Amino acid sequence: MNTECFIEPSRQLPVIATDVFIAGAGTSGFIAAIAAARNGANVVLVEKLPVPGGTLTNGGIGFNAYYSQETKEGPHSRRIVGGLPYELTQRLEKTGFSTGFTFLEDDHYHIPYRFMADHEAFKAVASEMLMESGVRVLLQTFLANVVYEGKTIKAAIIENKDGRCAVVAKQYIDATGDGDIARIMGLQQLDLWQDYDKVCGGPTGLVFGMAGIDYEKAVRENAGAFRVLSKKSASDADHLSMERYTLAHAMNPSRYPGLNSLDINYFTSFQGLHKGEATYINNSKAPKIDAVKTEDYSLAELTMRSRIMKIAIALRKEVPGFEQAYLNWASVQLGVRASRITLCDHMMSQQEISDATRFDDEIGLYAFHDFAPKHEELFTVPPGFYGLPYRMLLPVGADNLFMTGRSVTFDINAHMSTRNTVCCMIMGQGAGTAAALCARKDIPSRNLNYSELRDALVNGCVILD
Ligand SMILES: Cc1cc2nc3c(=O)[nH]c(=O)nc-3n(C[C@H](O)[C@H](O)[C@H](O)COP(=O)(O)OP(=O)(O)OC[C@H]3O[C@@H](n4cnc5c(N)ncnc54)[C@H](O)[C@@H]3O)c2cc1C
């Protein structure tokens, strides 16, 4: 970065006045916007990409998860997530482009019912929900700056084809995943990406898909290396299949030399929603980068575009059953699991997750843990779920800003739970609802009466008991 300074001339900007401003229409942001609008707020939502959905559209792949963990001691798993995240599944199910809630026997995450959908159907349904809600959506629009005085944000400066503009709101939600608003305000942030490097090979990944696969042949002719993890073929026309396979290419270096020469995960995992399709391939370990450094991110993105093609070529060449397979999609942008984490009034810890801790200001309940199958002690004790407190959304040093999604929770093990898509959506509904109530009363986020928030959440079908 050049150290010389250039002074940008000041200029007058057009103003959009609103109640709630949200940066990022990703997994948590689009839900936050709908929740705020349904609670009576005027909402402006900006997104730098041309589609809503963020990492759920571009790599998140699974809707993890809506049910509590099965525990040896019982009680049995039950659905603990309602509200907008659940409404989304019901709408997706109606389209016929989802698996519905599918029972997975002996699931190693101990969550028996799982849900998946086609990425294109998800984009369509998310778009419909946004249009119905009356949220003012500005796509291909970048949050460029915020103007603040002390702990209070006065305006968000956005930029798009129309030029630069100031959005003057009462409440702001940072749903950028990277904590962009918090960074501009100079709030305390911590880097989590190095921890991801240590525990799972890096914070980024580019999810892609292939079609034209003969799975029966792959299982038959790859002698033990290509395994079925679970297989629930579609039982009726209204649902898609949920078939999961894994290829242990690293354990067979002489058999799969091309795949092993690529810097990819130890196993390649495939999830098929359609016959002969690996709808989601999530093995593409990406270069170890700090994803908020644009030049590093750009190089990683370019590297991964090239690498997924090389993976596809190696699969075709080396894996019986893949001879006719071809790349049929890749996510629009390199996915990021963790970057800057913003310090909030409460930072969830793994201990709280393991202990099934409940709080007196909950915005939702959650259970799924990505790491627990490998580290049993990370599973939650009975009843198999934990609470998410309102305080985890409130950044230290800001009075009218909420954080959501993967940009909260610094404990790497706890983040392996809270960063998952459904948890991000729960936070989105909590933040959007609270922002609307605070805007209505024109009060700082910490002055919101919890019983009022709780009533609004319950009204929005959020499960809190
Ligand atoms: C490769 C990969 C695989 C994963 N697999 C799973 C899985 O199987 N199951 C699961 O539950 N979770 C999975 N996750 C995790 C999960 O998808 C994410 O943690 C979650 O979707 C993050 O949601 P979010 O709302 O915090 O951020 P995002 O969904 O990333 O949304 C942030 C949005 O903000 C926008 N934005 C950023 N900066 C700006 C700006 N300055 N101006 C305007 N817009 C901006 C972005 O474009 C984006 O749309 C995966 C993640 C990755 C990377």
The ligand as an SDF file (V2000), in Angstrom:
LIG
                    3D

 53 58  0  0  0  0  0  0  0  0999 V2000
  -16.5740  -22.5840    1.6240 C   0  0  0  0  0  0  0  0  0  0  0  0
  -17.5550  -22.4670    2.7380 C   0  0  0  0  0  0  0  0  0  0  0  0
  -18.3990  -23.5220    3.0420 C   0  0  0  0  0  0  0  0  0  0  0  0
  -19.3090  -23.4170    4.0720 C   0  0  0  0  0  0  0  0  0  0  0  0
  -20.1700  -24.4580    4.3130 N   0  0  0  0  0  0  0  0  0  0  0  0
  -21.1550  -24.3140    5.2330 C   0  0  0  0  0  0  0  0  0  0  0  0
  -22.1480  -25.3340    5.3910 C   0  0  0  0  0  0  0  0  0  0  0  0
  -22.1360  -26.3550    4.7190 O   0  0  0  0  0  0  0  0  0  0  0  0
  -23.1340  -25.1250    6.3160 N   0  0  0  0  0  0  0  0  0  0  0  0
  -23.1900  -23.9970    7.0860 C   0  0  0  0  0  0  0  0  0  0  0  0
  -24.1180  -23.8490    7.8920 O   0  0  0  0  0  0  0  0  0  0  0  0
  -22.2600  -23.0150    6.9610 N   0  0  0  0  0  0  0  0  0  0  0  0
  -21.2610  -23.1490    6.0430 C   0  0  0  0  0  0  0  0  0  0  0  0
  -20.3350  -22.1490    5.8740 N   0  0  0  0  0  0  0  0  0  0  0  0
  -20.4040  -20.9670    6.7670 C   0  0  0  0  0  0  0  0  0  0  0  0
  -21.5270  -20.0070    6.4130 C   0  0  0  0  0  0  0  0  0  0  0  0
  -21.8990  -20.1390    5.0660 O   0  0  0  0  0  0  0  0  0  0  0  0
  -21.1360  -18.5430    6.6790 C   0  0  0  0  0  0  0  0  0  0  0  0
  -20.4640  -18.4020    7.8940 O   0  0  0  0  0  0  0  0  0  0  0  0
  -22.3690  -17.6400    6.7270 C   0  0  0  0  0  0  0  0  0  0  0  0
  -23.1010  -17.8130    5.5300 O   0  0  0  0  0  0  0  0  0  0  0  0
  -21.9560  -16.1950    6.9240 C   0  0  0  0  0  0  0  0  0  0  0  0
  -23.0910  -15.3560    6.9540 O   0  0  0  0  0  0  0  0  0  0  0  0
  -22.9290  -13.7820    7.1780 P   0  0  0  0  0  0  0  0  0  0  0  0
  -24.2710  -13.1940    7.1220 O   0  0  0  0  0  0  0  0  0  0  0  0
  -22.0870  -13.5300    8.3640 O   0  0  0  0  0  0  0  0  0  0  0  0
  -22.0400  -13.3090    5.9530 O   0  0  0  0  0  0  0  0  0  0  0  0
  -22.2620  -13.4830    4.3970 P   0  0  0  0  0  0  0  0  0  0  0  0
  -23.3320  -14.4510    4.0750 O   0  0  0  0  0  0  0  0  0  0  0  0
  -20.9170  -13.7270    3.8230 O   0  0  0  0  0  0  0  0  0  0  0  0
  -22.8000  -12.0490    3.9770 O   0  0  0  0  0  0  0  0  0  0  0  0
  -22.0260  -10.8860    3.9500 C   0  0  0  0  0  0  0  0  0  0  0  0
  -22.5360  -10.0610    2.7850 C   0  0  0  0  0  0  0  0  0  0  0  0
  -22.0290   -8.7450    2.8650 O   0  0  0  0  0  0  0  0  0  0  0  0
  -21.6240   -8.3190    1.5760 C   0  0  0  0  0  0  0  0  0  0  0  0
  -20.6330   -7.2640    1.7910 N   0  0  0  0  0  0  0  0  0  0  0  0
  -19.4320   -7.3790    2.3930 C   0  0  0  0  0  0  0  0  0  0  0  0
  -18.8280   -6.1950    2.4700 N   0  0  0  0  0  0  0  0  0  0  0  0
  -19.6710   -5.2880    1.9120 C   0  0  0  0  0  0  0  0  0  0  0  0
  -19.6010   -3.8880    1.7100 C   0  0  0  0  0  0  0  0  0  0  0  0
  -18.5660   -3.1630    2.1390 N   0  0  0  0  0  0  0  0  0  0  0  0
  -20.6370   -3.2780    1.0930 N   0  0  0  0  0  0  0  0  0  0  0  0
  -21.7110   -4.0060    0.6710 C   0  0  0  0  0  0  0  0  0  0  0  0
  -21.8220   -5.3340    0.8440 N   0  0  0  0  0  0  0  0  0  0  0  0
  -20.8170   -5.9620    1.4660 C   0  0  0  0  0  0  0  0  0  0  0  0
  -21.0850   -9.5940    0.9430 C   0  0  0  0  0  0  0  0  0  0  0  0
  -21.0440   -9.5160   -0.4590 O   0  0  0  0  0  0  0  0  0  0  0  0
  -22.0800  -10.6400    1.4480 C   0  0  0  0  0  0  0  0  0  0  0  0
  -23.1850  -10.7960    0.5990 O   0  0  0  0  0  0  0  0  0  0  0  0
  -19.3850  -22.2220    4.8420 C   0  0  0  0  0  0  0  0  0  0  0  0
  -18.5490  -21.1530    4.5580 C   0  0  0  0  0  0  0  0  0  0  0  0
  -17.6360  -21.2670    3.5110 C   0  0  0  0  0  0  0  0  0  0  0  0
  -16.7530  -20.0960    3.2060 C   0  0  0  0  0  0  0  0  0  0  0  0
  1  2  1  0
  2  3  1  0
  2 52  2  0
  3  4  2  0
  4  5  1  0
  4 50  1  0
  5  6  2  0
  6  7  1  0
  6 13  1  0
  7  8  2  0
  7  9  1  0
  9 10  1  0
 10 11  2  0
 10 12  1  0
 12 13  2  0
 13 14  1  0
 14 15  1  0
 14 50  1  0
 15 16  1  0
 16 17  1  0
 16 18  1  0
 18 19  1  0
 18 20  1  0
 20 21  1  0
 20 22  1  0
 22 23  1  0
 23 24  1  0
 24 25  2  0
 24 26  1  0
 24 27  1  0
 27 28  1  0
 28 29  2  0
 28 30  1  0
 28 31  1  0
 31 32  1  0
 32 33  1  0
 33 34  1  0
 33 48  1  0
 34 35  1  0
 35 36  1  0
 35 46  1  0
 36 37  1  0
 36 45  1  0
 37 38  2  0
 38 39  1  0
 39 40  1  0
 39 45  2  0
 40 41  1  0
 40 42  2  0
 42 43  1  0
 43 44  2  0
 44 45  1  0
 46 47  1  0
 46 48  1  0
 48 49  1  0
 50 51  2  0
 51 52  1  0
 52 53  1  0
M  END
$$$$
